[in-house]
Amino acid sequence: MADTKCKTCRRTGQKLFSKEEKCFGAKCPMIKKPYAPGKKTKRPKSLSEYGIQLREKQKLKFFYGLRERQFANYVKEAISRGGSGISDRLASTLESRLDNVVFRAGFAKSRSIARQIVGHGHICVNGRKITIPSFQIKKGDKISLRPQSAGKAIFKDLDVWLKKYNPPAWLKVDKDKKESEMAKPISGIDAETGANMNSIIEFYSR
């Protein structure tokens, strides 16, 4: 039976990086079958404007592995502040979550594993243990593995993984010390989610 997480990627039309190393390799179903689950020859249905907005909302929600209520709160908060730059505010908030930063730094191979690592107390922010995955990281904050956690089985192959991993430009990563720092504020372009932010904002503005 096909993996549910892989089916979700194919349904949204992009990699959600939920299957660790499989997502980065040639065996990723998104490479082998870059179309929605079902018969390849089946003509895709034409979506209404609402359908498009719903698809983009689901895509971004699954991308960060969030539940509907939490995701909706992030979007509504970005909208409520008004003015321009709603998309950038939303992208920055989502990318600045501690679990996402741990993933982006290469300390975990998926966001779900990153959330587990944070929840189990293996991560420090500015030298203080933080166990809240949604904790917001700011420019200049330093994220590191707790020294007591370095020998845990979950980090067994981390050195090998980090050698071939390239973090995004907004993160400085010391691969030897297992430390990272948010070097600059995050914009919508930095997030690279592949989702149409305007459609998502319109969905929640109805």
Disulfide bonds with the S-S distance in Angstrom:
none
